[in-house]
Amino acid sequence: MDAHLLPPTVNASSLSPPTESLTSGYNMAVSHPVHYNGVNIKVRLFKPLGDYREQAPSSCLQPIQEKLVPTGLMDIPHRPSIAPMRFSTVEGTVDPRTGQQPVAVVSLFYDFNILDKLEGAEPGQRIKWILQICEAVEYLHENNIVHGNIHPRNIMINNDFQAALTDICLYSFTAVHLMRDLEATPPHPVTLACKRPSKYETYYSDSMVPMCLPTKEDDIFALVTTIWMLFEQKEPWEGIKEGRDMSRVIRKISYSGHQSLEKPTAMSDGLWQVLREVFLDGAFDPTSTLVKIIDELRSS
């Protein structure tokens, strides 16, 4: 299924819990499962605020689509390793704060993320999944699309045992373009662990929302940190737990540093060398680095 086949509208009565029980402070971490045209999708409510506050319900969606999602994202052909996503309106209810129809992020529903499936996976399966994600990132970058929030929790496994990269552009575009009104929940510490240390100063201390759009370099840094986690099947530093104060998490990561990470036992020397170069060098080339990673994975 590609993004165009996801529903452009969702009926509020199909969401559980009912939208009537929700306040204006929508939580993007809460998803509503919906069965649509024979497939399971998930719906996450998103407020049409910011620049769109005064617009009528019928006109608020298109500017969000155009501003938040690069044109090419909706036109990407179906690829199993890239999970489809779109913005849709929710009919049958209104945002209690604006009087407008809420906007929702609609995507496929997956039962498991990659961390759930790594334990007990057959030999070589981890390499196969990582390679699929790296090739997905390569395809996005070739189309000038930056994912913006790569980490293990955004890598899902479908029923065909295929790895799929989810939430392309979602975090970066929503946070930056609607920052003034977005009631963001603090990111998971593992998400922060995948950010380049030089980017931490660009976060607001209260909501940890980025002040600038991520780059391809940010994607590659997040990718190599994710690869390290998938080999180790753990977070990079002890004590980085969900629910901790975000400023403490950032201080912990900044103090320990990605440069202190050690080579995973099961990782080849060649792949580790590429990852190590990214951790040590803040001026790496994202395109050639990704090619090196893919080559090392293919030769493993």
C-alpha atoms as an extended CHARMM CRD file, in Angstrom:
* protein
*
       300  EXT
         1         1  MET       CA              0.0000000000        0.0000000000        0.0000000000  PROA      1               0.0000000000
         2         2  ASP       CA              1.3210000000        3.4680000000       -0.8590000000  PROA      2               0.0000000000
         3         3  ALA       CA              0.3950000000        6.7350000000        0.8220000000  PROA      3               0.0000000000
         4         4  HSD       CA             -2.3130000000        7.5820000000       -1.7120000000  PROA      4               0.0000000000
         5         5  LEU       CA             -4.2750000000        4.4690000000       -0.7100000000  PROA      5               0.0000000000
         6         6  LEU       CA             -4.4630000000        5.4730000000        2.9470000000  PROA      6               0.0000000000
         7         7  PRO       CA             -7.7820000000        7.1660000000        3.8540000000  PROA      7               0.0000000000
         8         8  PRO       CA             -7.8970000000       10.9580000000        3.3400000000  PROA      8               0.0000000000
         9         9  THR       CA            -10.5610000000       11.1560000000        6.0640000000  PROA      9               0.0000000000
        10        10  VAL       CA            -11.2180000000        9.1320000000        9.2230000000  PROA      10              0.0000000000
        11        11  ASN       CA            -14.5220000000        8.9930000000       11.0770000000  PROA      11              0.0000000000
        12        12  ALA       CA            -14.2680000000        9.9060000000       14.7480000000  PROA      12              0.0000000000
        13        13  SER       CA            -16.6310000000        7.0700000000       15.6820000000  PROA      13              0.0000000000
        14        14  SER       CA            -14.0390000000        4.5260000000       14.4800000000  PROA      14              0.0000000000
        15        15  LEU       CA            -11.4270000000        5.7090000000       16.9560000000  PROA      15              0.0000000000
        16        16  SER       CA            -10.9210000000        4.0850000000       20.3320000000  PROA      16              0.0000000000
        17        17  PRO       CA            -11.0150000000        5.7070000000       22.8230000000  PROA      17              0.0000000000
        18        18  PRO       CA            -13.6850000000        8.0230000000       21.3570000000  PROA      18              0.0000000000
        19        19  THR       CA            -12.3880000000       11.4540000000       20.4220000000  PROA      19              0.0000000000
        20        20  GLU       CA            -15.0670000000       13.0520000000       22.5890000000  PROA      20              0.0000000000
        21        21  SER       CA            -13.0180000000       12.0010000000       25.6230000000  PROA      21              0.0000000000
        22        22  LEU       CA             -9.9020000000       13.7970000000       24.3870000000  PROA      22              0.0000000000
        23        23  THR       CA             -8.9370000000       17.3350000000       25.3250000000  PROA      23              0.0000000000
        24        24  SER       CA             -7.2410000000       19.8590000000       23.0940000000  PROA      24              0.0000000000
        25        25  GLY       CA             -3.8740000000       18.5190000000       24.2020000000  PROA      25              0.0000000000
        26        26  TYR       CA             -3.5770000000       15.6890000000       21.7000000000  PROA      26              0.0000000000
        27        27  ASN       CA             -0.7530000000       13.2730000000       22.3610000000  PROA      27              0.0000000000
        28        28  MET       CA              1.0490000000       12.0150000000       19.2650000000  PROA      28              0.0000000000
        29        29  ALA       CA              2.2900000000        9.0480000000       21.3130000000  PROA      29              0.0000000000
        30        30  VAL       CA             -1.3030000000        7.7500000000       21.5110000000  PROA      30              0.0000000000
        31        31  SER       CA             -2.4400000000        5.7640000000       18.4840000000  PROA      31              0.0000000000
        32        32  HSD       CA             -5.9270000000        4.5560000000       17.5730000000  PROA      32              0.0000000000
        33        33  PRO       CA             -6.1280000000        1.2360000000       15.6810000000  PROA      33              0.0000000000
        34        34  VAL       CA             -8.5670000000        1.2070000000       12.7340000000  PROA      34              0.0000000000
        35        35  HSD       CA             -9.3710000000       -1.5020000000       10.1730000000  PROA      35              0.0000000000
        36        36  TYR       CA             -9.5250000000        0.0100000000        6.6780000000  PROA      36              0.0000000000
        37        37  ASN       CA             -9.9490000000       -1.7970000000        3.3340000000  PROA      37              0.0000000000
        38        38  GLY       CA             -8.6890000000       -5.0730000000        4.7330000000  PROA      38              0.0000000000
        39        39  VAL       CA             -5.5910000000       -3.6900000000        6.4430000000  PROA      39              0.0000000000
        40        40  ASN       CA             -4.8610000000       -2.4130000000        9.9270000000  PROA      40              0.0000000000
        41        41  ILE       CA             -3.8750000000        1.2380000000       10.1840000000  PROA      41              0.0000000000
        42        42  LYS       CA             -3.1340000000        3.5040000000       13.1240000000  PROA      42              0.0000000000
        43        43  VAL       CA             -4.4250000000        7.0310000000       13.5760000000  PROA      43              0.0000000000
        44        44  ARG       CA             -2.6370000000        9.6590000000       15.6720000000  PROA      44              0.0000000000
        45        45  LEU       CA             -4.3860000000       12.9640000000       16.2490000000  PROA      45              0.0000000000
        46        46  PHE       CA             -2.5780000000       16.1330000000       15.3470000000  PROA      46              0.0000000000
        47        47  LYS       CA             -3.7950000000       19.6750000000       15.9570000000  PROA      47              0.0000000000
        48        48  PRO       CA             -4.3250000000       22.0750000000       13.0170000000  PROA      48              0.0000000000
        49        49  LEU       CA             -2.8120000000       25.0230000000       14.8840000000  PROA      49              0.0000000000
        50        50  GLY       CA             -0.0840000000       27.5730000000       14.2540000000  PROA      50              0.0000000000
        51        51  ASP       CA             -0.4440000000       29.2880000000       10.8920000000  PROA      51              0.0000000000
        52        52  TYR       CA             -3.7050000000       27.4270000000       10.2870000000  PROA      52              0.0000000000
        53        53  ARG       CA             -5.5490000000       28.5390000000       13.4200000000  PROA      53              0.0000000000
        54        54  GLU       CA             -7.9660000000       30.9230000000       11.6770000000  PROA      54              0.0000000000
        55        55  GLN       CA             -8.7020000000       28.7920000000        8.6280000000  PROA      55              0.0000000000
        56        56  ALA       CA            -11.9890000000       27.0230000000        8.0370000000  PROA      56              0.0000000000
        57        57  PRO       CA            -12.0850000000       23.2340000000        8.6220000000  PROA      57              0.0000000000
        58        58  SER       CA            -12.3670000000       22.4640000000        4.9180000000  PROA      58              0.0000000000
        59        59  SER       CA             -9.2340000000       24.4240000000        4.0700000000  PROA      59              0.0000000000
        60        60  CYS       CA             -6.9030000000       23.6200000000        6.9690000000  PROA      60              0.0000000000
        61        61  LEU       CA             -5.5920000000       20.2760000000        5.6910000000  PROA      61              0.0000000000
        62        62  GLN       CA             -4.0530000000       21.1840000000        2.3330000000  PROA      62              0.0000000000
        63        63  PRO       CA             -1.6060000000       23.7900000000        3.6980000000  PROA      63              0.0000000000
        64        64  ILE       CA             -0.4640000000       21.2490000000        6.2890000000  PROA      64              0.0000000000
        65        65  GLN       CA              0.0940000000       18.6260000000        3.6040000000  PROA      65              0.0000000000
        66        66  GLU       CA              2.0580000000       21.0640000000        1.4650000000  PROA      66              0.0000000000
        67        67  LYS       CA              4.1090000000       22.5470000000        4.2730000000  PROA      67              0.0000000000
        68        68  LEU       CA              4.8380000000       19.5080000000        6.3900000000  PROA      68              0.0000000000
        69        69  VAL       CA              5.3960000000       16.8470000000        3.7620000000  PROA      69              0.0000000000
        70        70  PRO       CA              7.7780000000       17.2190000000        0.8070000000  PROA      70              0.0000000000
        71        71  THR       CA              6.0060000000       16.8070000000       -2.5110000000  PROA      71              0.0000000000
        72        72  GLY       CA              7.9900000000       13.7050000000       -3.3510000000  PROA      72              0.0000000000
        73        73  LEU       CA              7.0020000000       11.8760000000       -0.1760000000  PROA      73              0.0000000000
        74        74  MET       CA              3.4070000000       11.2750000000       -1.2640000000  PROA      74              0.0000000000
        75        75  ASP       CA              4.6220000000       10.2060000000       -4.7100000000  PROA      75              0.0000000000
        76        76  ILE       CA              7.1720000000        7.5820000000       -3.6460000000  PROA      76              0.0000000000
        77        77  PRO       CA              6.2960000000        4.2240000000       -5.2540000000  PROA      77              0.0000000000
        78        78  HSD       CA              5.4180000000        1.4400000000       -2.8860000000  PROA      78              0.0000000000
        79        79  ARG       CA              8.5200000000       -0.0030000000       -1.2500000000  PROA      79              0.0000000000
        80        80  PRO       CA              8.2210000000       -2.6090000000        1.5180000000  PROA      80              0.0000000000
        81        81  SER       CA             11.0410000000       -0.9440000000        3.4640000000  PROA      81              0.0000000000
        82        82  ILE       CA              9.3260000000        2.4820000000        3.5190000000  PROA      82              0.0000000000
        83        83  ALA       CA              6.1200000000        2.6280000000        5.5260000000  PROA      83              0.0000000000
        84        84  PRO       CA              3.3980000000        4.8170000000        3.9330000000  PROA      84              0.0000000000
        85        85  MET       CA              2.0300000000        7.7770000000        5.8740000000  PROA      85              0.0000000000
        86        86  ARG       CA             -0.2780000000       10.7090000000        5.2140000000  PROA      86              0.0000000000
        87        87  PHE       CA             -2.1950000000       13.4800000000        6.9670000000  PROA      87              0.0000000000
        88        88  SER       CA             -5.9830000000       13.0780000000        7.0420000000  PROA      88              0.0000000000
        89        89  THR       CA             -8.9310000000       14.9320000000        8.5370000000  PROA      89              0.0000000000
        90        90  VAL       CA            -11.0880000000       13.4480000000       11.2910000000  PROA      90              0.0000000000
        91        91  GLU       CA            -14.8010000000       13.7790000000       10.5650000000  PROA      91              0.0000000000
        92        92  GLY       CA            -17.5350000000       13.7970000000       13.1710000000  PROA      92              0.0000000000
        93        93  THR       CA            -15.7080000000       15.8790000000       15.7720000000  PROA      93              0.0000000000
        94        94  VAL       CA            -13.9660000000       19.2220000000       16.1580000000  PROA      94              0.0000000000
        95        95  ASP       CA            -10.9170000000       20.4250000000       18.0240000000  PROA      95              0.0000000000
        96        96  PRO       CA            -12.4040000000       21.9470000000       21.2280000000  PROA      96              0.0000000000
        97        97  ARG       CA             -9.7960000000       24.6920000000       21.1650000000  PROA      97              0.0000000000
        98        98  THR       CA            -10.1000000000       25.8200000000       17.5450000000  PROA      98              0.0000000000
        99        99  GLY       CA            -13.4970000000       24.5850000000       16.4010000000  PROA      99              0.0000000000
       100       100  GLN       CA            -11.7960000000       22.9340000000       13.4240000000  PROA      100             0.0000000000
       101       101  GLN       CA            -11.7190000000       19.3410000000       12.3140000000  PROA      101             0.0000000000
       102       102  PRO       CA             -8.6860000000       17.6490000000       13.8460000000  PROA      102             0.0000000000
       103       103  VAL       CA             -5.9060000000       16.4920000000       11.5800000000  PROA      103             0.0000000000
       104       104  ALA       CA             -4.5490000000       12.9850000000       12.0540000000  PROA      104             0.0000000000
       105       105  VAL       CA             -1.4000000000       11.1940000000       11.0040000000  PROA      105             0.0000000000
       106       106  VAL       CA             -2.4580000000        7.9360000000        9.3350000000  PROA      106             0.0000000000
       107       107  SER       CA             -0.0400000000        5.0710000000        8.7530000000  PROA      107             0.0000000000
       108       108  LEU       CA              0.0460000000        1.2980000000        8.5860000000  PROA      108             0.0000000000
       109       109  PHE       CA             -0.1610000000       -0.6050000000       11.8500000000  PROA      109             0.0000000000
       110       110  TYR       CA              2.6850000000       -2.9760000000       12.6620000000  PROA      110             0.0000000000
       111       111  ASP       CA              2.6410000000       -5.4960000000       15.5050000000  PROA      111             0.0000000000
       112       112  PHE       CA              6.3500000000       -5.3570000000       16.3020000000  PROA      112             0.0000000000
       113       113  ASN       CA              9.3140000000       -3.0340000000       16.1070000000  PROA      113             0.0000000000
       114       114  ILE       CA             12.7250000000       -4.4290000000       15.2760000000  PROA      114             0.0000000000
       115       115  LEU       CA             13.8540000000       -4.6640000000       18.9020000000  PROA      115             0.0000000000
       116       116  ASP       CA             10.9180000000       -6.9700000000       19.6520000000  PROA      116             0.0000000000
       117       117  LYS       CA             12.0290000000       -9.3820000000       16.9370000000  PROA      117             0.0000000000
       118       118  LEU       CA             15.8190000000       -9.3600000000       17.2220000000  PROA      118             0.0000000000
       119       119  GLU       CA             15.9620000000      -11.7230000000       20.1860000000  PROA      119             0.0000000000
       120       120  GLY       CA             15.7470000000      -15.2470000000       18.8370000000  PROA      120             0.0000000000
       121       121  ALA       CA             16.0350000000      -14.1800000000       15.1920000000  PROA      121             0.0000000000
       122       122  GLU       CA             17.8650000000      -16.5230000000       12.8260000000  PROA      122             0.0000000000
       123       123  PRO       CA             21.5570000000      -15.8650000000       12.1060000000  PROA      123             0.0000000000
       124       124  GLY       CA             21.9110000000      -13.2610000000        9.3930000000  PROA      124             0.0000000000
       125       125  GLN       CA             18.4130000000      -11.8600000000        9.9020000000  PROA      125             0.0000000000
       126       126  ARG       CA             19.7280000000       -8.8270000000       11.7590000000  PROA      126             0.0000000000
       127       127  ILE       CA             22.0700000000       -7.9600000000        8.8680000000  PROA      127             0.0000000000
       128       128  LYS       CA             19.2130000000       -8.3990000000        6.4020000000  PROA      128             0.0000000000
       129       129  TRP       CA             16.9330000000       -6.0320000000        8.3200000000  PROA      129             0.0000000000
       130       130  ILE       CA             19.6440000000       -3.4110000000        8.8130000000  PROA      130             0.0000000000
       131       131  LEU       CA             20.5020000000       -3.5640000000        5.1160000000  PROA      131             0.0000000000
       132       132  GLN       CA             16.8410000000       -3.0590000000        4.1860000000  PROA      132             0.0000000000
       133       133  ILE       CA             16.6860000000        0.0800000000        6.3520000000  PROA      133             0.0000000000
       134       134  CYS       CA             19.9690000000        1.4320000000        4.9890000000  PROA      134             0.0000000000
       135       135  GLU       CA             18.7170000000        0.9720000000        1.4320000000  PROA      135             0.0000000000
       136       136  ALA       CA             15.4870000000        2.7430000000        2.4110000000  PROA      136             0.0000000000
       137       137  VAL       CA             17.4780000000        5.7150000000        3.7370000000  PROA      137             0.0000000000
       138       138  GLU       CA             19.5860000000        5.7110000000        0.5650000000  PROA      138             0.0000000000
       139       139  TYR       CA             16.4140000000        5.8290000000       -1.5530000000  PROA      139             0.0000000000
       140       140  LEU       CA             14.9940000000        8.7010000000        0.4960000000  PROA      140             0.0000000000
       141       141  HSD       CA             18.2100000000       10.7090000000        0.2410000000  PROA      141             0.0000000000
       142       142  GLU       CA             18.3950000000       10.1170000000       -3.5100000000  PROA      142             0.0000000000
       143       143  ASN       CA             14.9570000000       11.7740000000       -3.6440000000  PROA      143             0.0000000000
       144       144  ASN       CA             16.1410000000       14.6210000000       -1.3750000000  PROA      144             0.0000000000
       145       145  ILE       CA             13.9860000000       13.4860000000        1.5320000000  PROA      145             0.0000000000
       146       146  VAL       CA             15.4370000000       13.5610000000        5.0440000000  PROA      146             0.0000000000
       147       147  HSD       CA             13.7770000000       11.1940000000        7.5010000000  PROA      147             0.0000000000
       148       148  GLY       CA             14.6450000000       13.3210000000       10.5280000000  PROA      148             0.0000000000
       149       149  ASN       CA             14.0800000000       10.8440000000       13.3540000000  PROA      149             0.0000000000
       150       150  ILE       CA             15.7590000000        7.4970000000       12.7110000000  PROA      150             0.0000000000
       151       151  HSD       CA             15.9620000000        5.2210000000       15.7380000000  PROA      151             0.0000000000
       152       152  PRO       CA             15.0550000000        1.5830000000       16.5350000000  PROA      152             0.0000000000
       153       153  ARG       CA             11.5300000000        2.4370000000       17.6610000000  PROA      153             0.0000000000
       154       154  ASN       CA             10.8120000000        3.7430000000       14.1500000000  PROA      154             0.0000000000
       155       155  ILE       CA             11.8110000000        0.4730000000       12.4860000000  PROA      155             0.0000000000
       156       156  MET       CA              8.9560000000       -2.0050000000       12.3020000000  PROA      156             0.0000000000
       157       157  ILE       CA              8.7240000000       -5.6380000000       11.1570000000  PROA      157             0.0000000000
       158       158  ASN       CA              5.7460000000       -6.6750000000        9.0130000000  PROA      158             0.0000000000
       159       159  ASN       CA              4.0830000000      -10.0680000000        8.6230000000  PROA      159             0.0000000000
       160       160  ASP       CA              6.4460000000      -10.9300000000        5.7620000000  PROA      160             0.0000000000
       161       161  PHE       CA              9.4430000000      -10.4040000000        8.0640000000  PROA      161             0.0000000000
       162       162  GLN       CA             10.3690000000       -7.2480000000        6.1780000000  PROA      162             0.0000000000
       163       163  ALA       CA             11.8380000000       -4.2540000000        8.0110000000  PROA      163             0.0000000000
       164       164  ALA       CA             10.0400000000       -0.9580000000        7.3530000000  PROA      164             0.0000000000
       165       165  LEU       CA             11.1520000000        2.5730000000        8.2180000000  PROA      165             0.0000000000
       166       166  THR       CA              8.2250000000        4.5560000000        9.6440000000  PROA      166             0.0000000000
       167       167  ASP       CA              7.3070000000        8.1950000000       10.3650000000  PROA      167             0.0000000000
       168       168  ILE       CA              9.3320000000        9.6980000000        7.5270000000  PROA      168             0.0000000000
       169       169  CYS       CA              9.6060000000       13.4910000000        8.0230000000  PROA      169             0.0000000000
       170       170  LEU       CA              6.9290000000       13.4380000000       10.7220000000  PROA      170             0.0000000000
       171       171  TYR       CA              8.9220000000       14.5090000000       13.7600000000  PROA      171             0.0000000000
       172       172  SER       CA             11.0090000000       17.1780000000       12.0990000000  PROA      172             0.0000000000
       173       173  PHE       CA              8.3230000000       18.8780000000       10.0100000000  PROA      173             0.0000000000
       174       174  THR       CA              5.5960000000       18.9320000000       12.6230000000  PROA      174             0.0000000000
       175       175  ALA       CA              7.9240000000       20.1050000000       15.3590000000  PROA      175             0.0000000000
       176       176  VAL       CA              9.5390000000       22.8710000000       13.3420000000  PROA      176             0.0000000000
       177       177  HSD       CA              6.5500000000       24.2600000000       11.4470000000  PROA      177             0.0000000000
       178       178  LEU       CA              4.0220000000       24.0970000000       14.2720000000  PROA      178             0.0000000000
       179       179  MET       CA              6.4490000000       24.5320000000       17.1510000000  PROA      179             0.0000000000
       180       180  ARG       CA              4.6130000000       27.4440000000       18.7900000000  PROA      180             0.0000000000
       181       181  ASP       CA              1.4310000000       25.4770000000       19.3590000000  PROA      181             0.0000000000
       182       182  LEU       CA              2.5430000000       21.8460000000       19.3300000000  PROA      182             0.0000000000
       183       183  GLU       CA              2.0510000000       20.3250000000       22.7630000000  PROA      183             0.0000000000
       184       184  ALA       CA              4.9530000000       17.9460000000       22.3300000000  PROA      184             0.0000000000
       185       185  THR       CA              5.6390000000       15.0600000000       24.6510000000  PROA      185             0.0000000000
       186       186  PRO       CA              9.3230000000       14.6630000000       25.5870000000  PROA      186             0.0000000000
       187       187  PRO       CA             11.1020000000       12.3350000000       23.1690000000  PROA      187             0.0000000000
       188       188  HSD       CA             12.1230000000        8.8800000000       24.2780000000  PROA      188             0.0000000000
       189       189  PRO       CA             15.7250000000        8.9110000000       25.5710000000  PROA      189             0.0000000000
       190       190  VAL       CA             16.7290000000        6.4240000000       22.8640000000  PROA      190             0.0000000000
       191       191  THR       CA             15.5220000000        9.0020000000       20.3420000000  PROA      191             0.0000000000
       192       192  LEU       CA             17.8230000000       11.6020000000       21.8580000000  PROA      192             0.0000000000
       193       193  ALA       CA             20.6950000000        9.1080000000       21.8610000000  PROA      193             0.0000000000
       194       194  CYS       CA             20.4670000000        9.0200000000       18.0510000000  PROA      194             0.0000000000
       195       195  LYS       CA             20.8650000000       12.7780000000       17.6960000000  PROA      195             0.0000000000
       196       196  ARG       CA             24.1990000000       14.3950000000       16.8840000000  PROA      196             0.0000000000
       197       197  PRO       CA             25.5940000000       15.9700000000       20.0820000000  PROA      197             0.0000000000
       198       198  SER       CA             26.0450000000       19.2650000000       18.2350000000  PROA      198             0.0000000000
       199       199  LYS       CA             22.2500000000       19.4040000000       17.8300000000  PROA      199             0.0000000000
       200       200  TYR       CA             21.4020000000       19.2820000000       21.5360000000  PROA      200             0.0000000000
       201       201  GLU       CA             21.8580000000       23.0400000000       21.9580000000  PROA      201             0.0000000000
       202       202  THR       CA             19.1800000000       23.5960000000       19.2940000000  PROA      202             0.0000000000
       203       203  TYR       CA             16.4950000000       22.0160000000       21.4780000000  PROA      203             0.0000000000
       204       204  TYR       CA             14.1000000000       23.9240000000       23.6680000000  PROA      204             0.0000000000
       205       205  SER       CA             14.6810000000       22.9180000000       27.2760000000  PROA      205             0.0000000000
       206       206  ASP       CA             10.9720000000       22.6510000000       28.0860000000  PROA      206             0.0000000000
       207       207  SER       CA              9.7040000000       20.4020000000       25.2960000000  PROA      207             0.0000000000
       208       208  MET       CA             12.8870000000       19.2530000000       23.5430000000  PROA      208             0.0000000000
       209       209  VAL       CA             11.5260000000       20.3010000000       20.1540000000  PROA      209             0.0000000000
       210       210  PRO       CA             14.1980000000       21.0000000000       17.4900000000  PROA      210             0.0000000000
       211       211  MET       CA             14.6110000000       24.5820000000       16.3240000000  PROA      211             0.0000000000
       212       212  CYS       CA             15.9420000000       23.6730000000       12.8710000000  PROA      212             0.0000000000
       213       213  LEU       CA             15.3090000000       21.0410000000       10.2430000000  PROA      213             0.0000000000
       214       214  PRO       CA             17.5340000000       17.9420000000       10.3070000000  PROA      214             0.0000000000
       215       215  THR       CA             19.9750000000       17.2130000000        7.5070000000  PROA      215             0.0000000000
       216       216  LYS       CA             21.1980000000       14.1250000000        5.6750000000  PROA      216             0.0000000000
       217       217  GLU       CA             24.2050000000       14.1820000000        8.0130000000  PROA      217             0.0000000000
       218       218  ASP       CA             21.8090000000       13.9760000000       10.9650000000  PROA      218             0.0000000000
       219       219  ASP       CA             20.0990000000       10.9970000000        9.3380000000  PROA      219             0.0000000000
       220       220  ILE       CA             23.3820000000        9.1240000000        8.8910000000  PROA      220             0.0000000000
       221       221  PHE       CA             24.5060000000        9.8290000000       12.4540000000  PROA      221             0.0000000000
       222       222  ALA       CA             21.1690000000        8.5260000000       13.7160000000  PROA      222             0.0000000000
       223       223  LEU       CA             21.4460000000        5.5130000000       11.4180000000  PROA      223             0.0000000000
       224       224  VAL       CA             24.8970000000        4.4830000000       12.6270000000  PROA      224             0.0000000000
       225       225  THR       CA             23.8250000000        4.8820000000       16.2650000000  PROA      225             0.0000000000
       226       226  THR       CA             20.7700000000        2.7700000000       15.4950000000  PROA      226             0.0000000000
       227       227  ILE       CA             22.9610000000        0.1080000000       13.8770000000  PROA      227             0.0000000000
       228       228  TRP       CA             25.1130000000        0.0230000000       17.0210000000  PROA      228             0.0000000000
       229       229  MET       CA             21.9910000000       -0.4590000000       19.1690000000  PROA      229             0.0000000000
       230       230  LEU       CA             20.6640000000       -3.2410000000       16.9400000000  PROA      230             0.0000000000
       231       231  PHE       CA             23.9410000000       -5.1530000000       17.2240000000  PROA      231             0.0000000000
       232       232  GLU       CA             24.1040000000       -4.6630000000       20.9920000000  PROA      232             0.0000000000
       233       233  GLN       CA             20.3210000000       -4.9450000000       21.4830000000  PROA      233             0.0000000000
       234       234  LYS       CA             20.4790000000       -2.2590000000       24.1480000000  PROA      234             0.0000000000
       235       235  GLU       CA             20.6330000000        1.4820000000       24.6410000000  PROA      235             0.0000000000
       236       236  PRO       CA             24.0560000000        3.1330000000       24.2890000000  PROA      236             0.0000000000
       237       237  TRP       CA             24.5230000000        4.2380000000       27.8910000000  PROA      237             0.0000000000
       238       238  GLU       CA             23.3010000000        2.7850000000       31.1470000000  PROA      238             0.0000000000
       239       239  GLY       CA             20.8580000000        4.9930000000       32.9730000000  PROA      239             0.0000000000
       240       240  ILE       CA             19.1720000000        6.4110000000       29.8610000000  PROA      240             0.0000000000
       241       241  LYS       CA             15.6360000000        5.3970000000       30.7190000000  PROA      241             0.0000000000
       242       242  GLU       CA             12.1980000000        6.5210000000       29.6070000000  PROA      242             0.0000000000
       243       243  GLY       CA             10.6740000000        9.0600000000       31.9450000000  PROA      243             0.0000000000
       244       244  ARG       CA             13.9410000000       10.6560000000       33.0500000000  PROA      244             0.0000000000
       245       245  ASP       CA             14.3480000000       14.4250000000       32.9560000000  PROA      245             0.0000000000
       246       246  MET       CA             15.3960000000       15.2730000000       29.3970000000  PROA      246             0.0000000000
       247       247  SER       CA             18.0820000000       17.7740000000       30.4050000000  PROA      247             0.0000000000
       248       248  ARG       CA             19.6970000000       15.0770000000       32.5670000000  PROA      248             0.0000000000
       249       249  VAL       CA             19.5390000000       12.6210000000       29.6820000000  PROA      249             0.0000000000
       250       250  ILE       CA             21.2760000000       15.1110000000       27.3880000000  PROA      250             0.0000000000
       251       251  ARG       CA             23.9620000000       15.8180000000       29.9950000000  PROA      251             0.0000000000
       252       252  LYS       CA             24.5250000000       12.0860000000       30.4180000000  PROA      252             0.0000000000
       253       253  ILE       CA             24.8630000000       11.5040000000       26.6690000000  PROA      253             0.0000000000
       254       254  SER       CA             27.0400000000       14.5830000000       26.1560000000  PROA      254             0.0000000000
       255       255  TYR       CA             29.3430000000       13.5830000000       29.0180000000  PROA      255             0.0000000000
       256       256  SER       CA             29.7100000000        9.9590000000       27.9270000000  PROA      256             0.0000000000
       257       257  GLY       CA             29.8570000000       10.7140000000       24.2210000000  PROA      257             0.0000000000
       258       258  HSD       CA             29.3080000000        8.5170000000       21.1850000000  PROA      258             0.0000000000
       259       259  GLN       CA             33.0750000000        8.3050000000       20.8740000000  PROA      259             0.0000000000
       260       260  SER       CA             33.1390000000        6.1460000000       24.0030000000  PROA      260             0.0000000000
       261       261  LEU       CA             31.0140000000        3.4070000000       22.4210000000  PROA      261             0.0000000000
       262       262  GLU       CA             32.8460000000        0.1230000000       21.9210000000  PROA      262             0.0000000000
       263       263  LYS       CA             32.7430000000       -2.2620000000       18.9870000000  PROA      263             0.0000000000
       264       264  PRO       CA             29.9090000000       -4.8330000000       19.2470000000  PROA      264             0.0000000000
       265       265  THR       CA             31.2700000000       -8.3750000000       19.3090000000  PROA      265             0.0000000000
       266       266  ALA       CA             29.2060000000       -9.5540000000       16.3370000000  PROA      266             0.0000000000
       267       267  MET       CA             30.0400000000       -6.5540000000       14.1360000000  PROA      267             0.0000000000
       268       268  SER       CA             32.6640000000       -6.8520000000       11.3970000000  PROA      268             0.0000000000
       269       269  ASP       CA             35.8130000000       -4.7630000000       11.6600000000  PROA      269             0.0000000000
       270       270  GLY       CA             34.9820000000       -3.0490000000        8.3670000000  PROA      270             0.0000000000
       271       271  LEU       CA             31.5050000000       -1.9590000000        9.4480000000  PROA      271             0.0000000000
       272       272  TRP       CA             32.7880000000       -0.7980000000       12.8290000000  PROA      272             0.0000000000
       273       273  GLN       CA             35.4460000000        1.3100000000       11.1160000000  PROA      273             0.0000000000
       274       274  VAL       CA             32.7720000000        3.1790000000        9.1520000000  PROA      274             0.0000000000
       275       275  LEU       CA             30.6200000000        3.7240000000       12.2480000000  PROA      275             0.0000000000
       276       276  ARG       CA             33.6390000000        4.8360000000       14.2460000000  PROA      276             0.0000000000
       277       277  GLU       CA             34.5470000000        7.4230000000       11.6130000000  PROA      277             0.0000000000
       278       278  VAL       CA             31.0560000000        8.9320000000       11.9090000000  PROA      278             0.0000000000
       279       279  PHE       CA             31.2560000000        9.0700000000       15.7200000000  PROA      279             0.0000000000
       280       280  LEU       CA             34.6990000000       10.7090000000       15.5750000000  PROA      280             0.0000000000
       281       281  ASP       CA             34.2900000000       13.0570000000       12.5980000000  PROA      281             0.0000000000
       282       282  GLY       CA             31.6470000000       15.7570000000       12.5900000000  PROA      282             0.0000000000
       283       283  ALA       CA             32.2960000000       16.5620000000        8.9090000000  PROA      283             0.0000000000
       284       284  PHE       CA             31.6620000000       13.1950000000        7.2180000000  PROA      284             0.0000000000
       285       285  ASP       CA             30.0460000000       12.9590000000        3.7810000000  PROA      285             0.0000000000
       286       286  PRO       CA             26.5760000000       11.3760000000        4.1890000000  PROA      286             0.0000000000
       287       287  THR       CA             26.3460000000        9.8810000000        0.6890000000  PROA      287             0.0000000000
       288       288  SER       CA             29.7220000000        8.1340000000        0.5840000000  PROA      288             0.0000000000
       289       289  THR       CA             29.3610000000        7.0370000000        4.2080000000  PROA      289             0.0000000000
       290       290  LEU       CA             26.0370000000        5.3540000000        3.5000000000  PROA      290             0.0000000000
       291       291  VAL       CA             27.5220000000        3.6090000000        0.4550000000  PROA      291             0.0000000000
       292       292  LYS       CA             30.3340000000        2.2530000000        2.6450000000  PROA      292             0.0000000000
       293       293  ILE       CA             27.8440000000        0.9880000000        5.2410000000  PROA      293             0.0000000000
       294       294  ILE       CA             25.7480000000       -0.7860000000        2.6050000000  PROA      294             0.0000000000
       295       295  ASP       CA             28.8360000000       -2.3360000000        1.0170000000  PROA      295             0.0000000000
       296       296  GLU       CA             30.0130000000       -3.6540000000        4.3910000000  PROA      296             0.0000000000
       297       297  LEU       CA             26.5860000000       -5.1170000000        5.1760000000  PROA      297             0.0000000000
       298       298  ARG       CA             26.3620000000       -6.8120000000        1.7800000000  PROA      298             0.0000000000
       299       299  SER       CA             29.7720000000       -8.4160000000        2.2660000000  PROA      299             0.0000000000
       300       300  SER       CA             28.9420000000       -9.6550000000        5.7810000000  PROA      300             0.0000000000
